[in-house]
C-alpha cells in the first residue's frame, strides 16, 4: 500500500460514524479520564477497551508501508466488530496510534455514552483525620450529611478568619504563608484534647488506649459499610498521613474485605490512603442517571441524537 507524503495521514471519521449508527448505543461506554486530545487518545481508548472488557471486538492492528518518496510509514487500523473502523498513518508509530485512537474516540463519543472522570486525584474527597476517625466524628459527620446534605455543610463564609484570609489572597486547599508551605487544615481541637501535637500526631512517648488497633478496624468497617450504602461513594475517602503504618495496613485489609479500591499515595510523612468504590461502567452510568448525570468526580454524557450522515 502506498501513502503519500510525510505528514500524518488519517481517514475514516465519517465512515466510522456511518458504521457505528448500525450498532446499539449501549454496546460500549467510553471512559474518559482527562481531556480528549490527540496525545492522550491512545491511553483513553485502551482504558475504554479494558473497562468494557472489549478486547475481543476492539483491537489495533499495526502495519508498515512505503510512501511515494520511498519512506517507510507506520499504519494503525482500529478494528471494531471485525470492521476496519479507522486507518491512520504517520512516520512514527506512536503518532499513527495516537491519531487513529483520537479519530476513533471522536466517533465513539458521538454514538456511545461517555463517562468523564476528573483527572485531579483527591479533588473530590471525604478527608479523614486520625483523631476524628478514632473518636467516631467522621462517621457522625457522614451520617449527618446523608440525613441533611445541604444544611450540614460548613458555612466557611460566616467565619471571620476565613473571610480575612481570603481577603489577603489565600485560597481553599493552599497552605498558609507567602510560599503556601504552611498548614492546609485548621488545627484540630479534638487532636489537642487527646494529647496530639499541632500536626495531629501523637507526641514523643505518648500512648493512649484510643490507638488500639481493634478500634481502628471496628471504625473502618463501620465507615466502609456507610460508604457503600450512600451516595457519598461518588467521592474518595482519603485517610490522612496521620495514620501509622500498622493502622494503614488495617485500613487496606478492611477496604479489601468490602471490595473497595484502595491505594497508597505520597511518600514518607505524606504517605496516605485513598479508598474509592470499584465501579463497573454500566453500574456507574446507572448511578449517574439516578443522581442527575453529574457529581463532583463524574459526568455522564449521553449519546448524541442519531443524525443522517
C-alpha positions, 0 to 999 in steps of 0.5 A: 500500500502506498501513502503519500507524503510525510505528514500524518495521514488519517481517514475514516471519521465519517465512515466510522460514524456511518458504521457505528449508527448500525450498532446499539448505543449501549454496546460500549461506554467510553471512559474518559479520564482527562481531556480528549486530545490527540496525545492522550487518545491512545491511553483513553481508548485502551482504558475504554477497551479494558473497562468494557472488557472489549478486547475481543471486538476492539483491537489495533492492528499495526502495519508498515508501508512505503510512501511515494518518496520511498519512506517507510510509514507506520499504519494503525487500523482500529478494528471494531466488530471485525470492521476496519473502523479507522486507518491512520498513518504517520512516520512514527508509530506512536503518532499513527496510534495516537491519531487513529485512537483520537479519530476513533474516540471522536466517533465513539463519543458521538454514538456511545455514552461517555463517562468523564472522570476528573483527572485531579486525584483527591479533588473530590474527597471525604478527608479523614483525620486520625483523631476524628476517625478514632473518636467516631466524628467522621462517621457522625459527620457522614451520617449527618450529611446523608440525613441533611446534605445541604444544611450540614455543610460548613458555612466557611463564609460566616467565619471571620478568619476565613473571610480575612484570609481570603481577603489577603489572597489565600485560597481553599486547599493552599497552605498558609504563608507567602510560599503556601508551605504552611498548614492546609487544615485548621488545627484540630481541637479534638487532636489537642484534647487527646494529647496530639501535637499541632500536626495531629500526631501523637507526641514523643512517648505518648500512648493512649488506649484510643490507638488500639488497633481493634478500634481502628478496624471496628471504625473502618468497617463501620465507615466502609459499610456507610460508604457503600450504602450512600451516595457519598461513594461518588467521592474518595475517602482519603485517610490522612498521613496521620495514620501509622503504618500498622493502622494503614495496613488495617485500613487496606485489609478492611477496604479489601474485605468490602471490595473497595479500591484502595491505594497508597499515595505520597511518600514518607510523612505524606504517605496516605490512603485513598479508598474509592468504590470499584465501579463497573461502567454500566453500574456507574452510568446507572448511578449517574442517571439516578443522581442527575448525570453529574457529581463532583468526580463524574459526568455522564454524557449521553449519546448524541441524537442519531443524525443522517450522515 
